[in-house]
Amino acid sequence: MSPEGCPRPNNPAPAGTFGENSLLRDYAKSIGRLAKNDIIDARSITEYAQHVKPAALVPPSAEQSQLKALCSVRQQLVDHCSNLTKQLQQTYHAVAVKHLEKTIKDLANQIGKIEKEIKDLLENEEFEAKARRLMQIKGVGLVGASGALGYMPEMGTISETQAAALVGVAPMQNQSGTKEKQRRIKGGRAKLRRIIYMNAICCIRHNSQLKAVYKRLRQAGKPVKVAVVAVMRKLVILMNRLLSDPDFKLAEEK
């Protein structure tokens, strides 16, 4: 049983709240408030809300929570399957190989069932039109569309800059005085960024527009990672545009 006052796993946060736990603690430390108890926390929360005025957290729908959960558990099983496959390659005893192969097969079957559930859920009226729009992008499939909708429900309602920052593919300026250091990506939603990365790699191979972006940057001498992140950012912006503007049409693939 969850302790009183703690949100239960199946219950969304109440409307009007905001998810800023780490920022609240950083705010308290920034004003020299190092001690921590319920009274001090209440004072810090009140002052933070008055000064920063954070946006209220919109509670997710039941379908939204379900989609996010399915995407998360699918990725966990994929990671587990990948680790066992690597272990299998280094295992030579017949008994161990037998058990590993069976476990990998069972995991693959379970992943397939989860993907079927995700596909069925995307046919819900809340997701169907959005998923169809996202999968118009050559290189974005079921996993990419479901991940974007599951981990980033704000997509289509925010600006291009905000979308890139939420995923964590927006280069952050690092400048002081006359010194301008190399910009680097920071923060963002790691689980979604991982999915966008795999979609970007697929787009570099199969999407003529994004492939051209990658080639242009590489020919200009940019490192591979910089070029890939640029494609990721372009992809996120494109996905956000597709959902925000129903009249926007993709350029025809060559």
Kinemage of the C-alpha trace (Angstrom):
@kinemage 1
@onewidth
@group {chain A} dominant
@subgroup {mainchain}
@vectorlist {calphas} color= white
{ca met a 1} P 0.000 0.000 0.000
{ca ser a 2} L 1.316 3.447 -0.875
{ca pro a 3} L 1.987 5.787 2.068
{ca glu a 4} L -0.679 8.399 2.609
{ca gly a 5} L -0.024 11.459 0.475
{ca cys a 6} L 2.037 9.612 -2.155
{ca pro a 7} L 0.502 9.265 -5.634
{ca arg a 8} L -0.343 5.688 -6.520
{ca pro a 9} L 1.081 4.228 -9.740
{ca asn a 10} L -2.274 4.131 -11.516
{ca asn a 11} L -3.432 7.552 -10.378
{ca pro a 12} L -2.353 10.615 -12.356
{ca ala a 13} L -1.210 13.735 -10.554
{ca pro a 14} L -4.118 16.045 -9.693
{ca ala a 15} L -4.821 18.931 -12.034
{ca gly a 16} L -3.119 22.174 -11.097
{ca thr a 17} L 0.023 20.567 -9.665
{ca phe a 18} L 3.445 20.794 -11.235
{ca gly a 19} L 6.280 18.274 -11.431
{ca glu a 20} L 9.327 20.283 -10.322
{ca asn a 21} L 10.760 18.229 -7.439
{ca ser a 22} L 14.452 18.622 -8.267
{ca leu a 23} L 14.034 22.294 -9.195
{ca leu a 24} L 12.257 22.986 -5.916
{ca arg a 25} L 15.189 21.586 -3.958
{ca asp a 26} L 17.673 23.521 -6.094
{ca tyr a 27} L 15.661 26.692 -5.473
{ca ala a 28} L 15.768 26.150 -1.705
{ca lys a 29} L 19.535 25.625 -1.805
{ca ser a 30} L 20.035 28.708 -3.986
{ca ile a 31} L 18.548 30.925 -1.272
{ca gly a 32} L 20.619 29.255 1.457
{ca arg a 33} L 17.834 27.051 2.790
{ca leu a 34} L 19.733 23.814 3.394
{ca ala a 35} L 17.585 22.335 6.150
{ca lys a 36} L 14.620 20.220 5.115
{ca asn a 37} L 11.353 19.382 6.856
{ca asp a 38} L 7.661 19.636 6.007
{ca ile a 39} L 7.295 23.253 7.155
{ca ile a 40} L 10.427 24.410 5.305
{ca asp a 41} L 9.384 22.475 2.175
{ca ala a 42} L 5.937 24.092 2.242
{ca arg a 43} L 7.506 27.550 2.472
{ca ser a 44} L 9.926 26.761 -0.380
{ca ile a 45} L 7.119 25.445 -2.601
{ca thr a 46} L 5.022 28.558 -1.953
{ca glu a 47} L 7.871 30.957 -2.707
{ca tyr a 48} L 8.948 28.990 -5.787
{ca ala a 49} L 5.408 29.056 -7.173
{ca gln a 50} L 5.102 32.798 -6.523
{ca his a 51} L 8.433 33.706 -8.139
{ca val a 52} L 8.734 31.206 -10.989
{ca lys a 53} L 5.042 30.679 -11.763
{ca pro a 54} L 5.514 27.203 -13.296
{ca ala a 55} L 2.899 25.906 -15.702
{ca ala a 56} L 0.280 23.632 -14.181
{ca leu a 57} L 0.730 19.928 -14.889
{ca val a 58} L -2.047 18.570 -17.078
{ca pro a 59} L -2.879 15.072 -15.817
{ca pro a 60} L -2.530 12.391 -18.509
{ca ser a 61} L -5.528 10.406 -19.677
{ca ala a 62} L -5.793 6.710 -18.849
{ca glu a 63} L -4.871 5.867 -22.450
{ca gln a 64} L -1.859 8.192 -22.332
{ca ser a 65} L -0.569 6.555 -19.153
{ca gln a 66} L -1.131 3.111 -20.651
{ca leu a 67} L 0.764 3.975 -23.840
{ca lys a 68} L 3.727 5.345 -21.880
{ca ala a 69} L 3.794 2.246 -19.673
{ca leu a 70} L 3.708 -0.097 -22.666
{ca cys a 71} L 6.515 1.807 -24.405
{ca ser a 72} L 8.605 1.672 -21.239
{ca val a 73} L 8.169 -2.044 -20.562
{ca arg a 74} L 8.793 -2.859 -24.235
{ca gln a 75} L 12.127 -1.025 -24.112
{ca gln a 76} L 13.083 -2.804 -20.898
{ca leu a 77} L 12.406 -6.190 -22.477
{ca val a 78} L 14.303 -5.209 -25.638
{ca asp a 79} L 17.303 -4.217 -23.516
{ca his a 80} L 17.100 -7.470 -21.549
{ca cys a 81} L 16.868 -9.486 -24.758
{ca ser a 82} L 19.874 -7.633 -26.194
{ca asn a 83} L 21.948 -8.327 -23.068
{ca leu a 84} L 21.067 -12.023 -23.131
{ca thr a 85} L 21.962 -12.222 -26.826
{ca lys a 86} L 25.409 -10.822 -26.055
{ca gln a 87} L 25.757 -13.302 -23.205
{ca leu a 88} L 24.745 -16.142 -25.542
{ca gln a 89} L 27.550 -15.222 -27.935
{ca gln a 90} L 30.058 -15.767 -25.119
{ca thr a 91} L 28.502 -18.970 -23.754
{ca tyr a 92} L 29.652 -22.382 -24.946
{ca his a 93} L 28.140 -24.866 -22.500
{ca ala a 94} L 25.179 -26.635 -24.117
{ca val a 95} L 22.924 -26.437 -21.051
{ca ala a 96} L 23.458 -22.688 -20.627
{ca val a 97} L 22.964 -22.092 -24.362
{ca lys a 98} L 19.682 -23.999 -24.266
{ca his a 99} L 18.260 -21.912 -21.420
{ca leu a 100} L 19.451 -18.632 -22.894
{ca glu a 101} L 17.927 -19.418 -26.282
{ca lys a 102} L 14.605 -20.302 -24.662
{ca thr a 103} L 14.592 -17.120 -22.579
{ca ile a 104} L 15.431 -14.972 -25.615
{ca lys a 105} L 12.635 -16.632 -27.592
{ca asp a 106} L 10.152 -16.055 -24.760
{ca leu a 107} L 11.195 -12.409 -24.515
{ca ala a 108} L 10.796 -11.940 -28.279
{ca asn a 109} L 7.281 -13.374 -28.069
{ca gln a 110} L 6.437 -11.072 -25.177
{ca ile a 111} L 7.795 -8.050 -27.057
{ca gly a 112} L 5.617 -8.995 -30.018
{ca lys a 113} L 2.532 -9.136 -27.786
{ca ile a 114} L 3.327 -5.725 -26.308
{ca glu a 115} L 3.797 -4.225 -29.776
{ca lys a 116} L 0.382 -5.650 -30.719
{ca glu a 117} L -1.122 -3.921 -27.663
{ca ile a 118} L 0.600 -0.669 -28.639
{ca lys a 119} L -0.703 -0.967 -32.194
{ca asp a 120} L -4.246 -1.579 -30.930
{ca leu a 121} L -3.977 1.371 -28.545
{ca leu a 122} L -2.840 3.680 -31.355
{ca glu a 123} L -6.151 2.942 -33.081
{ca asn a 124} L -7.851 4.788 -30.211
{ca glu a 125} L -9.342 8.091 -31.381
{ca glu a 126} L -6.931 9.993 -29.073
{ca phe a 127} L -3.901 8.682 -30.985
{ca glu a 128} L -5.034 7.388 -34.381
{ca ala a 129} L -4.791 10.596 -36.423
{ca lys a 130} L -1.552 11.684 -34.721
{ca ala a 131} L 0.121 8.301 -35.182
{ca arg a 132} L -0.880 8.229 -38.838
{ca arg a 133} L 0.627 11.690 -39.351
{ca leu a 134} L 3.909 10.771 -37.663
{ca met a 135} L 4.276 7.561 -39.637
{ca gln a 136} L 4.047 9.547 -42.856
{ca ile a 137} L 7.717 10.346 -42.251
{ca lys a 138} L 9.834 7.759 -44.028
{ca gly a 139} L 11.914 6.147 -41.299
{ca val a 140} L 9.342 6.536 -38.498
{ca gly a 141} L 7.279 3.471 -37.679
{ca leu a 142} L 5.216 2.063 -34.846
{ca val a 143} L 7.949 2.360 -32.211
{ca gly a 144} L 8.826 5.935 -33.158
{ca ala a 145} L 5.233 7.161 -33.315
{ca ser a 146} L 4.169 5.441 -30.097
{ca gly a 147} L 7.288 6.654 -28.290
{ca ala a 148} L 6.706 10.255 -29.356
{ca leu a 149} L 3.057 10.159 -28.306
{ca gly a 150} L 3.721 8.203 -25.127
{ca tyr a 151} L 6.709 10.129 -23.773
{ca met a 152} L 5.870 13.561 -25.158
{ca pro a 153} L 2.120 14.281 -25.106
{ca glu a 154} L 2.952 17.993 -25.522
{ca met a 155} L 4.085 17.376 -29.093
{ca gly a 156} L 2.081 19.494 -31.501
{ca thr a 157} L 1.098 22.054 -28.852
{ca ile a 158} L 4.522 23.637 -28.242
{ca ser a 159} L 7.087 25.541 -30.293
{ca glu a 160} L 9.899 23.955 -32.290
{ca thr a 161} L 12.464 25.221 -29.778
{ca gln a 162} L 10.520 23.802 -26.838
{ca ala a 163} L 10.097 20.450 -28.577
{ca ala a 164} L 13.829 20.150 -29.279
{ca ala a 165} L 14.660 21.114 -25.682
{ca leu a 166} L 12.181 18.611 -24.206
{ca val a 167} L 13.777 15.780 -26.169
{ca gly a 168} L 17.243 17.071 -25.270
{ca val a 169} L 18.561 17.732 -28.779
{ca ala a 170} L 18.821 21.529 -28.561
{ca pro a 171} L 22.463 22.722 -28.303
{ca met a 172} L 22.825 24.930 -25.230
{ca gln a 173} L 25.026 28.013 -25.409
{ca asn a 174} L 28.044 28.046 -23.091
{ca gln a 175} L 29.473 31.578 -23.214
{ca ser a 176} L 31.185 33.790 -20.668
{ca gly a 177} L 32.718 37.155 -21.522
{ca thr a 178} L 34.754 36.767 -24.675
{ca lys a 179} L 34.918 32.979 -24.363
{ca glu a 180} L 32.478 30.960 -26.428
{ca lys a 181} L 32.707 27.247 -25.699
{ca gln a 182} L 31.260 24.503 -27.841
{ca arg a 183} L 27.510 24.141 -27.543
{ca arg a 184} L 26.267 20.840 -26.159
{ca ile a 185} L 22.893 19.174 -25.746
{ca lys a 186} L 21.693 18.862 -22.162
{ca gly a 187} L 18.783 17.440 -20.244
{ca gly a 188} L 15.638 16.295 -21.978
{ca arg a 189} L 13.724 13.038 -21.841
{ca ala a 190} L 16.278 10.277 -22.191
{ca lys a 191} L 13.868 7.483 -23.099
{ca leu a 192} L 12.354 9.487 -25.931
{ca arg a 193} L 15.760 10.727 -27.101
{ca arg a 194} L 16.884 7.116 -27.444
{ca ile a 195} L 13.897 6.336 -29.673
{ca ile a 196} L 14.452 9.481 -31.741
{ca tyr a 197} L 18.106 8.486 -32.177
{ca met a 198} L 17.174 5.114 -33.685
{ca asn a 199} L 14.603 6.785 -35.946
{ca ala a 200} L 17.198 9.344 -37.040
{ca ile a 201} L 19.623 6.561 -38.021
{ca cys a 202} L 16.849 4.941 -40.044
{ca cys a 203} L 15.990 8.289 -41.666
{ca ile a 204} L 19.638 8.899 -42.601
{ca arg a 205} L 19.509 5.650 -44.559
{ca his a 206} L 16.047 5.868 -46.104
{ca asn a 207} L 14.690 9.448 -45.924
{ca ser a 208} L 16.057 11.545 -48.804
{ca gln a 209} L 15.522 14.932 -47.097
{ca leu a 210} L 17.130 13.991 -43.781
{ca lys a 211} L 19.838 12.014 -45.532
{ca ala a 212} L 20.718 15.211 -47.433
{ca val a 213} L 20.983 17.126 -44.130
{ca tyr a 214} L 23.371 14.510 -42.758
{ca lys a 215} L 25.505 14.422 -45.905
{ca arg a 216} L 25.745 18.229 -46.058
{ca leu a 217} L 26.985 18.440 -42.476
{ca arg a 218} L 29.505 15.639 -42.933
{ca gln a 219} L 30.835 17.252 -46.112
{ca ala a 220} L 31.220 20.490 -44.131
{ca gly a 221} L 33.526 18.630 -41.752
{ca lys a 222} L 31.111 18.127 -38.856
{ca pro a 223} L 31.711 15.043 -36.664
{ca val a 224} L 29.332 12.090 -37.044
{ca lys a 225} L 27.696 12.672 -33.651
{ca val a 226} L 27.064 16.339 -34.400
{ca ala a 227} L 25.482 15.466 -37.750
{ca val a 228} L 23.301 12.745 -36.201
{ca val a 229} L 22.080 15.073 -33.434
{ca ala a 230} L 21.249 17.683 -36.071
{ca val a 231} L 19.132 15.094 -37.892
{ca met a 232} L 17.465 14.167 -34.599
{ca arg a 233} L 16.603 17.818 -34.025
{ca lys a 234} L 15.240 18.171 -37.569
{ca leu a 235} L 13.162 15.037 -37.043
{ca val a 236} L 11.689 16.260 -33.754
{ca ile a 237} L 10.827 19.628 -35.307
{ca leu a 238} L 9.230 17.882 -38.279
{ca met a 239} L 7.152 15.622 -36.031
{ca asn a 240} L 6.028 18.603 -33.975
{ca arg a 241} L 5.079 20.521 -37.127
{ca leu a 242} L 3.051 17.621 -38.487
{ca leu a 243} L 0.950 17.506 -35.329
{ca ser a 244} L 0.593 21.255 -34.888
{ca asp a 245} L -0.360 22.062 -38.488
{ca pro a 246} L -2.917 19.740 -40.117
{ca asp a 247} L -2.369 21.486 -43.467
{ca phe a 248} L 1.388 20.885 -43.484
{ca lys a 249} L 2.474 18.375 -46.118
{ca leu a 250} L 5.742 16.506 -46.368
{ca ala a 251} L 7.950 16.970 -49.395
{ca glu a 252} L 7.766 14.073 -51.807
{ca glu a 253} L 10.476 11.461 -51.412
{ca lys a 254} L 12.886 11.176 -54.310
